[in-house]
Amino acid sequence: MDIYELRTYTMASREDLDFYKDVIYPRHLTSFKEFDIHPHGFWTSPQDEEPRLYVLVSAPEGSDLAELGERYMNSPGFRSDVEGFDVSKIRRVDTLTLNPTASSPLQ
């Protein structure tokens, strides 16, 4: 069974959020493949007071998500994806590992 992770990106401004969700994250859809990272969706919330992007990803069972993320962020693909974006505009990234229940449609 895959391992799921909910990633919450808190951005410096709404403009930074819009650029990150509309330009940067779509680039990751290609570069994720090399690392066996599978995106399932990207969301924002109208109730958020801070600009946030929520991303659900998965990786194969047994993956070390922290190590996988570190390798990905040190890859040429990631560096190319974020070219032209000041990554300090990402104020915080919170991660939550999720285990699907037996009845979950995402396994």
N, C-alpha and C positions, 0 to 999 in steps of 0.2 A: 504494500500500500504506500502511495506517495506521501511525502511530508509536505505540509502546507505552511505558508508563512504569510501573515498579514503585515504589510509594511506601511507605516504611516509617516509621510514626509511633511514636516512643518516648514513652510517656506517663509522668506522674509517679507514678501508682499504678494498681493493678488496677481500683479503683473508677472512676478517670478513663477507663481503657481501656473498661470496660463501658459507661459513659455515652456515650463518643464513638462506639463501634461500634454501639450499640443505638439511640441517639437522634439524634446529630448526623449521622453519615455517611448514614443513610437519607434525611435531609432533602436532602442533596446530590444525590440521584438526580433530583430535579426541577430544581434550579438549574443542574446541569451542562449540561442541554440547551441553554440559551441560549448556551453557549460551545463547543458541539460537542465536549464531553468525554464519552466513553463509558466507563462503568464495566463491568468484566468480572468482578469478584469481590473479596471482602474475606475475609481470613483472619487467624487467630491461630495461634500454635504452642505446643503443650504443652511443648516443650523450652526456650522462652524464659525466661531468668532475669529479664529486664526486661519490663514490660508493653508489648507492641508490637502494632500493627495493620498488616497488609500489604494494600495495595490495588493492583490492576492496572487501569489506565485506558488509553484510547487517544484519539488525536486524528487528524484527517485529515493525510495526507502533506503535508509542507511546513510544518506548524505549528511555531512556536517554543514549545516546551512551557514554558520559563521565563516567557516573556512572557504566554502564555495563562494560566498559573497566577497570575501577578501581577494581571492584569486580573480574573480570577475572584475572587481574595481581596479586591479593592477594590470588588466589586460589591454592590449592595443585597441580592441573593439570598444571597450568602455571609454577609453580616452578619446577615441574618435567620436563616440556618441555625444559626449559632453563638450566637445570643442565649441567655443564661442559662448559658453555658459559659465558664469562665476559660481562654482560649487559652494562657495561660502554663503550663497543665498539659500542654501538648504540649512535651516537653523537646527533641525533635529530629525533623526530617523529612529522611530520606535518600531520594534519587531515583536511579533507574537506568534509563536509556533502553535499550529492548530492540528489536532488529530481528528480525522473524519470519523463520525460514528458509523456503525454498521449499516444504518439506513440512509446515509448521506449519498446524494447523487454524484458527488465528487469523491472518488476513491483513489 
